[in-house]
Structure formats: C-alpha cells, structure tokens
C-alpha cells in the first residue's frame, strides 16, 4: 500500500488536522517509510514465538494499606514561617487580584 495525497486528506479529515500542500509531501514520505518498516517486520519468522504481554515475570506486590503518623502536628508546625494555633497560615491566592 502506498500513501498518496487522497489518503493524507482522508486521514487529516478523520484526525481533524489541517496540512499545507508543502507539508503533505513530507507526511506522505513519513507514512510510506512507516509502511515499509512494517512490511520489513512482516518478513520475520515468528513461528513458535510466544506473545510478550508483560516485560517481566514479576507479580504486582501490593502492600497493606495501613495508616500511621510519622510526624506530629506540633513537629510539622515547628518550622512554619507563619502559623496559627493548629494550622499553617498562607497568603490568600484565590481572588487576590
């Protein structure tokens, strides 16, 4: 299969893209190179080759979802530049225009 200007026009319509006429020549060249590469891959003998679904045999190792406190509220607020009794104080950012 060879790519021509009609094919590029159909693809650009489907993909909602617009190309200038001088750009179409480059796209035609690129798509033809891709098809040539795919044809080259089709020449390979893949008889007896198992499909590769995963890159490794590793199983997903999920850890238990446990809650724990690494830092207390007082420790978190200790180095805060501006704080209230229990909270960080920050500058207003919403509606501050």
N, C-alpha and C positions, 0 to 999 in steps of 0.2 A: 504494500500500500504506500502510495506517495501522497504527500501533503501538497495541496495546491491552494490558490487564493480563495476558492469557494469553501474549502474545508476550514480555513482560518476564519472566514467570515461567519460560518456556522458556529464554530467554537466561540468566537468572540460574542456572538449573539447569546449563546447559552450561558456564557460566563459573565455577561453584562460588562464586557470590556470594549474599549474603543481603541483602534490602532490607526496610525497614519499609514499611507501606502508604502512609504520607505521602511517603516518598521515591520511590515508584513513579510518582506523578503527575509529579514533576519529570523523571524518566528518560523517561517517555512523551513529555513535551513536547520534551526534548532530541533524542530519536531521531526524532521527527516533523520537527523543524527540519532535521536532517541529511538526511533523505529528501527534503524539499522542496528543499534546496540541490542534491542530486544530480539531481533532476528538472529543475532550472533549468540545470544543466550539460549535461544530455542534449538541451536545446533548441539548443545551439550547433552550427553547421555546421562539422564538422571534415573535410569532404571535401578531399582533396589535402594534408592536413597530415601531414608525416612524424612518426612517433613519436619522442619525445625519450628516448633511452636514457642519454646522458651529458650533463652540463651544459656541457661544452666539448669541443673537438676535440683537446685535449692528449692525448698518449700518456703512459703511465707511464714516467717517466725513472728507471731504476734505476742506482745507482752500483755500481761494482765493490766487492765485499766484501773490503777489504784491511785487514790488521791493522797497527797501528803504535803505538808508545809515545809518548805526549805528555808524560808525566811519569815520572820515575824513582821507584823505591821510596824512596830517601833524600829526594827532594824532597817526596814525599807525607807522609812521617813527620816532616818538619822542624818543622811547626807543631802536631803532635799533642799534646794536653794530657797524655796518658799513653800510653807506647809500650813495647814490648818491643824486642828487638834488631831484629826484622824485621816486627813486626805492631803494629796498634793494640790498645790494651787498653781494654776497656769493662766496665761493671758487668754482673754476672750478671742476666739478666732471666727466664730460664726456671727455674721452681722457686724463685724468690726470695720466696716469700710468707711 
